[in-house]
């Protein structure tokens, strides 16, 4: 995630052009996927 943020800082031009809302949706989807992965891992461990 840290690397991803560093890339964003480097690509500020692209970031400004990109729709901030679209970016937020992408982040939200990534977080949801990570939560689902954690839940699946917990189920497997139990």
C-alpha atoms as an extended CHARMM CRD file, in Angstrom:
* protein
*
        46  EXT
         1         1  UNK       CA              0.0000000000        0.0000000000        0.0000000000  PROA      1               0.0000000000
         2         2  UNK       CA              2.8730000000        2.3660000000        0.8400000000  PROA      2               0.0000000000
         3         3  UNK       CA              4.4140000000        1.7530000000       -2.5770000000  PROA      3               0.0000000000
         4         4  UNK       CA              1.0340000000        2.4470000000       -4.2070000000  PROA      4               0.0000000000
         5         5  UNK       CA              0.8120000000        5.8470000000       -2.4540000000  PROA      5               0.0000000000
         6         6  UNK       CA              4.3950000000        6.6950000000       -3.4930000000  PROA      6               0.0000000000
         7         7  UNK       CA              3.4700000000        5.9430000000       -7.1170000000  PROA      7               0.0000000000
         8         8  UNK       CA              0.4630000000        8.2620000000       -6.8090000000  PROA      8               0.0000000000
         9         9  UNK       CA              2.6740000000       11.0680000000       -5.5110000000  PROA      9               0.0000000000
        10        10  UNK       CA              5.0180000000       10.6050000000       -8.4890000000  PROA      10              0.0000000000
        11        11  UNK       CA              2.1040000000       10.5750000000      -10.9580000000  PROA      11              0.0000000000
        12        12  UNK       CA              0.4350000000       13.7330000000       -9.6210000000  PROA      12              0.0000000000
        13        13  UNK       CA             -0.4230000000       14.8370000000      -13.1590000000  PROA      13              0.0000000000
        14        14  UNK       CA             -2.4150000000       11.6690000000      -13.7990000000  PROA      14              0.0000000000
        15        15  UNK       CA             -3.9320000000       11.8940000000      -10.3170000000  PROA      15              0.0000000000
        16        16  UNK       CA             -5.2200000000       15.4370000000      -10.9800000000  PROA      16              0.0000000000
        17        17  UNK       CA             -6.7810000000       14.3860000000      -14.2890000000  PROA      17              0.0000000000
        18        18  UNK       CA             -8.3660000000       11.2550000000      -12.7720000000  PROA      18              0.0000000000
        19        19  UNK       CA            -11.7850000000       11.5920000000      -11.1810000000  PROA      19              0.0000000000
        20        20  UNK       CA            -11.2790000000       11.6450000000       -7.3720000000  PROA      20              0.0000000000
        21        21  UNK       CA            -14.6280000000        9.9020000000       -6.8700000000  PROA      21              0.0000000000
        22        22  UNK       CA            -13.5630000000        7.0350000000       -9.1510000000  PROA      22              0.0000000000
        23        23  UNK       CA            -10.3310000000        6.7740000000       -7.1340000000  PROA      23              0.0000000000
        24        24  UNK       CA            -12.2930000000        6.5980000000       -3.8680000000  PROA      24              0.0000000000
        25        25  UNK       CA            -14.5090000000        3.8370000000       -5.2850000000  PROA      25              0.0000000000
        26        26  UNK       CA            -11.4180000000        1.8640000000       -6.3450000000  PROA      26              0.0000000000
        27        27  UNK       CA             -9.9020000000        2.2200000000       -2.8650000000  PROA      27              0.0000000000
        28        28  UNK       CA            -13.1960000000        1.1670000000       -1.2590000000  PROA      28              0.0000000000
        29        29  UNK       CA            -13.3940000000       -1.9340000000       -3.4860000000  PROA      29              0.0000000000
        30        30  UNK       CA             -9.7890000000       -2.8360000000       -2.6160000000  PROA      30              0.0000000000
        31        31  UNK       CA            -10.5780000000       -2.5350000000        1.1040000000  PROA      31              0.0000000000
        32        32  UNK       CA            -13.6730000000       -4.7240000000        0.6820000000  PROA      32              0.0000000000
        33        33  UNK       CA            -11.6320000000       -7.3800000000       -1.1390000000  PROA      33              0.0000000000
        34        34  UNK       CA             -9.0090000000       -7.3490000000        1.6080000000  PROA      34              0.0000000000
        35        35  UNK       CA            -11.7160000000       -7.7350000000        4.2740000000  PROA      35              0.0000000000
        36        36  UNK       CA            -13.1880000000      -10.6970000000        2.3960000000  PROA      36              0.0000000000
        37        37  UNK       CA             -9.7420000000      -12.3100000000        2.1240000000  PROA      37              0.0000000000
        38        38  UNK       CA             -9.1960000000      -11.9060000000        5.8820000000  PROA      38              0.0000000000
        39        39  UNK       CA            -12.6130000000      -13.4740000000        6.5970000000  PROA      39              0.0000000000
        40        40  UNK       CA            -11.8660000000      -16.4390000000        4.3260000000  PROA      40              0.0000000000
        41        41  UNK       CA             -8.4440000000      -16.9580000000        5.9560000000  PROA      41              0.0000000000
        42        42  UNK       CA            -10.0410000000      -16.8870000000        9.4310000000  PROA      42              0.0000000000
        43        43  UNK       CA            -12.6450000000      -19.4590000000        8.3350000000  PROA      43              0.0000000000
        44        44  UNK       CA             -9.9230000000      -21.7710000000        6.9880000000  PROA      44              0.0000000000
        45        45  UNK       CA             -7.9250000000      -21.4760000000       10.2360000000  PROA      45              0.0000000000
        46        46  UNK       CA            -11.0330000000      -22.3110000000       12.3040000000  PROA      46              0.0000000000
